[in-house]
Amino acid sequence: MRMKRPSTLRRRIVVAYLFFALAVCTFVGVVASVAIVGIEDLLVDEHLRSIAAWASPRHAAGMPVEMPSDVSFYHGTAIPPELRNLPYGVAKRVFEDQYVHLLVGQDAAGPYVVIDRASEYKNIEHVIFAMLGAGFLGFVALSLFLGSFIARGFVDPIITLANAVMDKKTNAELPLLNHQDELGVLARAFAEHTAELKQFLARERFFTGDVSHELRTPLTIIIGAAELLVEQTADQPMVQAPARRIMRAAKEATDCVSVLLLLARRPDTIDRPLTSISEVIRAEIERGQPLVRDRPISLHFQEGKDFSVFGRKELLSSAIGNLIRNACEYTDEGSVVVSIQDHSVLVEDTGPGVPDIIRARLKNDPTQPALIGSAGSGLGLALAIRICEYLGAKLEHDDRPQGGSIFRIHFQSVLTKK
C-alpha cells in the first residue's frame, strides 16, 4: 500500500506558488500566441501585397519577374489549376503538400497569385515561441525557489516555536517573544498560557500534597484508636465488628492519601519498579472479600498469563483495587470476576452499569461536564482514571451482553513472564 505524503504548510505554500506561476504562464502564453499569430498574418499579408505591387507591373510590361526560391508569382494561364478560381484576397492553403500563404488578385492583364512557401516570419515566430517557452520555464523555476524561500522563512519559526512548546524537559524562554509580527503575538500567547498552566499544576500539586499530609495525622490516630478498640472488645462481637470496619476504612483512607501524595509528584521523579500484576490482583481480591461476605455475590480471580509492568505497587493496587471495590459495592447479586487478557486487567460485574457521565469521562467526551469528585460513582473510579493517566495506561469500559460492566486497564509497556 502506498503511503500518502503528509500535507505540510510548507508544501502547500510551494504548491500555491507553482500553481500561480502555471496560471500566469498559461494566460500569458495564450495571449502571446494569439498576438504572435495575428502579427505574423498581418506581416505576411503586407509582404505578399508588396510582392504583388512590384511583380504585377513588371509582368504587364513584359519584364522578367524573378522571385526567391520560396516565393512564386503566377499570372493568367500560368496559375496552377488547383489555385484557379479562388476568391480574391489573402488565404492559407495546402499547395504541393505544403502549407503556404497566398494572395489572389487581378490586374489589367488578368488574375494572378503570389505564393509564400516559407516566410521568414515563420522562423521569427519559432524563435519567439522558443524564447517564451524558456521564459516560462525560468518563471516556474523562480516561483518554486521563491515559494520555497518564503515557506522556509515563514514555517521554520513556527516549527521552532512548536518544538519549544512541546519540549517538556526545558524551562527555557520561548523563542520569538520579542518579534513584533504575528509570530511574536503567537509566541507571547503560548508563553502566557504555558505559565498559567504551570502555575495551576503547581498549585494543584501543592494543594494535594498539603491536604494529604494534613490527613495523615488524624487517620493515624483513628487507626490507632480502632486497633486498641478491637483488642479491648475481643469478647464483645457486637462492638468489635464496627471497630474492625472503622479500622479497615481508615487504612483504606490512608492508602488513598499515599496514592494522592504520589500523584502530586511528576511521573519522572518517582521510581518505577517491576511489579507483577497477578500478585497485585490476588492481594486486592483478598482485601475485597469482606465486601461480598454474607451477600449473594462471588468475587474471584480468573488466572491468566501473568505479566509485569514498571510502576509503583501502591498505584497499581489502588487502580485495580478501586475497580474491584466499586464493582462489589454496586453489584447486588451475581459475580465480580477479575482476569488477565492481552496485557490487560479486566474487571467484570453483573451490576446495573455506570452513569452516562462516567462513560463520557472514559471516552474523553468534551461535550459532557467534567468528572468532579465521585460524581455519584465513588471516589475509587475517579482515582482509578487518574492513576491510569499517570501511568500511561488506558482505562476502557464496555457493557456486558448479559448485563453489567467490563472495565479494562490496558498497559502499554509490559514484561511478559515465560
Secondary structure as UniProt FT lines:
FT   HELIX           9..60
FT   TURN            61..62
FT   TURN            69..70
FT   STRAND          71..75
FT   HELIX           76..78
FT   HELIX           81..83
FT   TURN            84..85
FT   STRAND          89..94
FT   STRAND          99..107
FT   TURN            108..109
FT   STRAND          110..116
FT   HELIX           120..166
FT   TURN            168..169
FT   TURN            175..178
FT   HELIX           182..232
FT   TURN            233..235
FT   HELIX           237..263
FT   HELIX           267..269
FT   STRAND          274..276
FT   HELIX           277..292
FT   TURN            293..296
FT   STRAND          297..302
FT   STRAND          307..310
FT   HELIX           313..329
FT   STRAND          334..341
FT   TURN            342..343
FT   STRAND          344..349
FT   HELIX           356..362
FT   TURN            363..364
FT   TURN            366..367
FT   TURN            373..376
FT   HELIX           379..391
FT   STRAND          394..399
FT   TURN            401..402
FT   STRAND          405..410
FT   STRAND          414..416
//
